[in-house]
């Protein structure tokens, strides 16, 4: 089955791609999708599986098109941005300049700075995604950190300007901690699944506060965190205590705050003075 080589553009980092007409048959496998509907597909990327959709889009004043979309899959979007960091940074920079001129930005990259990805259809529900051209830069690691902490999200997107939380992670295993130690201005959540206890805290740098064997919850094995927008860094402790108080209202807790005990887990924070009684 023929593969599709796609030059990466702004849409790639926002929602997905539009298939050219001469490639559509390679992806629908003689099973067209009714106009205005979609079907679920799986994208294989870097040995992992990601959910996506193949849409048959009915456009106003234009011919229908087929689109492969992953705008709902934050993990895939983040991974693609980190892989093609040179293109992503160039697009965001040009988009930022266009906004200052009150212009609509269309991707315009020089040939030497154009990265390319390959879409290889496997069957009706599966597509393999591979890197074809990737451009390395001396600044890849710091740019990847910017993406991890959603710096571009709050810097370039006006609608995110007043959001307190710029990033919220899924639950992670303790073995993943080393990859997240440099996350800044976070409220974090630790869970000990064996002893069924929970701990909540805040940190200006995650790795300075979250370590294996933490005294309050020595056998914790899962964690997640939220990054606070720079505009609200002064509220870091208030956001932490707000989370503690609300968890305490649900779970048995060390602060003896009245709760509805929705599970066998216990909140072990001892910051009693911040509980609202």
LINHUMO-V522493 format. One record per residue. PHI is phi as a letter, one per 40 degrees, with the letter a starting at -180 (NA if undefined). OMEGA is omega in whole degrees, 0 to 359 (none if undefined). Layout:
phi,omega
PHI,OMEGA
PHI,OMEGA
This chain:
phi,omega
NA,184
c,177
c,178
b,179
c,187
b,170
c,187
c,180
b,183
d,183
c,181
d,181
c,181
b,183
b,184
i,182
b,170
b,181
c,173
c,184
d,184
c,178
b,186
d,183
c,179
c,184
b,182
c,175
f,178
f,177
b,183
d,177
c,178
d,182
d,179
g,179
b,182
a,170
b,181
c,175
b,176
b,177
b,174
c,183
a,179
f,175
g,176
b,178
b,179
b,178
c,178
a,179
b,172
b,184
b,166
b,192
c,176
c,185
c,176
c,177
f,178
a,181
c,176
d,178
b,171
b,179
b,169
c,188
b,176
b,182
c,179
c,185
b,185
c,182
c,178
c,178
d,180
c,180
c,180
c,178
c,180
c,179
c,183
b,187
c,181
c,180
c,181
c,181
c,179
c,180
c,180
c,179
c,179
c,178
c,178
c,179
c,179
c,179
c,179
c,178
c,182
f,180
b,175
c,185
c,171
b,184
d,179
a,181
b,177
c,184
d,182
c,180
b,183
c,177
c,187
b,177
b,181
b,172
b,180
b,178
c,180
b,175
a,187
c,185
b,186
b,179
b,176
c,182
b,182
b,175
c,177
b,176
b,177
b,182
b,178
c,175
b,179
c,186
b,185
d,186
c,180
c,178
c,177
c,176
c,176
d,180
c,180
d,182
c,175
f,180
c,180
c,181
c,181
c,181
c,188
b,188
b,184
d,184
c,178
c,189
d,185
b,178
c,180
c,182
b,179
c,179
a,176
b,186
c,169
c,175
c,183
b,178
c,180
d,180
c,180
c,187
d,184
c,180
c,187
b,186
d,184
c,176
d,187
b,177
f,186
b,162
b,186
b,183
b,179
b,180
b,171
b,185
c,180
c,182
c,176
f,176
b,186
b,174
b,181
b,178
a,177
b,181
a,172
c,171
a,188
d,185
c,179
c,184
b,184
b,181
a,174
d,178
g,179
d,188
d,184
c,184
a,192
c,183
b,180
c,182
b,178
b,177
a,170
a,181
a,177
b,179
c,183
c,178
d,180
d,180
c,186
b,180
d,180
c,180
b,186
d,182
c,178
c,179
c,177
d,183
c,175
c,178
c,179
d,182
c,182
c,175
c,182
c,179
c,180
c,189
b,166
d,188
a,181
c,180
c,179
f,176
c,180
d,185
a,182
b,173
f,184
c,177
a,179
c,180
c,179
b,175
c,188
b,175
d,181
b,179
c,187
d,187
c,181
c,175
c,178
c,184
b,none
